[in-house]
Every structure is written in C-alpha cells, then in structure tokens.
C-alpha cells in the first residue's frame, strides 16, 4: 500500500463536502467520509486500476455520491489532486497538477494505515 497526500485544495474540497453532507444529516456525512476513505484505500492498494483521464491523471469514481477522486502517482506517494463534485466546474483541478509538478506545493501528508 502506497502512502498518500492531499493537495491543499483537495483537502479543503473534501472537508467542505463533508460539512455539506453532515449539515443535511450526520449519517449522510459519515457515509460520505466512509466512501472517500474506501476510495483512497483502494487507490493506494491498486493505483493503476483506475482510468487515466489525462496524462498521469487518474480518476476514481465514488459510487454513492457524485464525486470523483483525481490523483497522480508520484515516485513515493499518491497525490490526491481533487475530491471533485462531478457536476461542477470541470477541469479546474488542472492547474493543481501543473503547480504540483513544477512548484511542488506543500501537500497534506497522510500515511497509509
């Protein structure tokens, strides 16, 4: 299982979506977290399994919620670029991949369990 990191923007998206679903219903918020965490676990176990949608960018679709996890496979970790709502602002995350490749922004680190 590979280690993984959130891009800071992806971390904020994840927290914002979690807050949104929790405000609707606490159990719904918990279900969202469980789905995202399961997705991250599956990505770290088999990172090449999910479709490459652009050069070096892969997408894991969350089945119960309209979200996708966009990620890149770096040398020593998975970088989660976006936890994106699939019906809003497509491709805004592209700029994150350019910055992460060229400027190496600080990314929130999460070790695999």
C-alpha positions in Angstrom: 0.0 0.0 0.0 1.4 3.4 -1.0 1.5 6.5 1.1 -0.7 9.4 0.0 -1.0 13.1 0.3 -3.8 15.6 -0.3 -3.1 18.7 -2.4 -4.2 21.5 -0.1 -7.1 22.3 -2.4 -8.3 18.7 -2.4 -8.2 18.6 1.4 -10.4 21.7 1.5 -12.8 20.3 -1.0 -13.1 17.1 1.0 -13.8 19.0 4.2 -16.3 21.3 2.5 -18.3 18.4 1.0 -18.2 16.5 4.4 -19.6 19.6 6.1 -22.3 19.9 3.5 -23.5 16.3 3.8 -23.2 16.4 7.6 -25.4 19.5 7.8 -28.1 17.6 5.8 -27.8 14.6 8.1 -25.0 13.3 10.3 -25.2 9.8 9.0 -25.0 11.1 5.4 -21.8 12.9 6.3 -20.4 9.8 7.8 -21.3 7.8 4.8 -19.6 10.3 2.5 -16.4 10.1 4.6 -16.5 6.3 4.5 -16.9 6.3 0.7 -14.0 8.7 0.2 -11.8 6.8 2.7 -12.6 3.5 1.0 -11.7 5.1 -2.4 -8.4 6.3 -1.1 -7.7 2.8 0.3 -8.4 1.2 -3.0 -6.3 3.7 -4.9 -3.3 3.2 -2.6 -3.7 -0.6 -2.9 -4.0 -0.7 -6.7 -3.2 2.8 -8.1 -3.0 1.7 -11.8 -6.5 0.1 -11.7 -8.5 3.3 -12.4 -8.8 5.0 -15.8 -6.2 7.6 -16.8 -8.2 10.6 -18.0 -5.3 12.7 -18.9 -1.5 12.2 -19.0 -0.6 11.0 -15.5 -4.0 11.8 -14.0 -6.4 9.0 -12.9 -9.9 9.2 -11.6 -11.7 7.0 -9.1 -15.5 7.5 -9.1 -17.3 7.3 -5.8 -20.4 5.2 -6.3 -22.9 6.6 -3.8 -22.1 10.3 -4.2 -21.5 12.4 -7.3 -17.8 12.8 -6.6 -14.5 11.6 -8.1 -11.0 11.4 -6.6 -8.4 12.7 -9.1 -4.9 11.6 -8.4 -1.4 11.2 -9.7 1.1 8.5 -9.0 4.4 10.1 -7.8 7.6 8.3 -7.1 7.0 7.6 -3.4 3.3 8.5 -2.9 -0.1 9.1 -4.4 -1.0 12.8 -4.7 -4.8 13.4 -4.5 -5.3 16.4 -6.6 -9.0 16.8 -6.2 -12.1 15.4 -4.5 -14.4 16.8 -7.1 -18.1 17.1 -7.5 -18.7 15.6 -10.9 -21.4 18.2 -12.0 -19.4 21.4 -11.1 -16.6 23.3 -12.7 -14.9 20.5 -14.8 -11.2 20.7 -15.1 -10.4 23.4 -12.5 -8.0 20.9 -10.9 -5.7 21.0 -13.9 -3.9 24.0 -12.5 -3.1 22.0 -9.4 -1.3 19.4 -11.4 0.9 22.0 -13.1 1.8 23.5 -9.7 2.4 20.2 -8.1 4.7 19.1 -10.9 6.7 22.3 -11.2 6.5 24.2 -8.0 5.9 21.3 -5.6 3.3 22.9 -3.2 3.1 21.8 0.3 0.7 18.9 0.4 -1.1 17.5 3.5 0.5 14.1 4.2 -1.4 11.0 5.2 0.4 7.8 5.8 -1.2 4.5 4.8 -2.7 2.5 7.6 
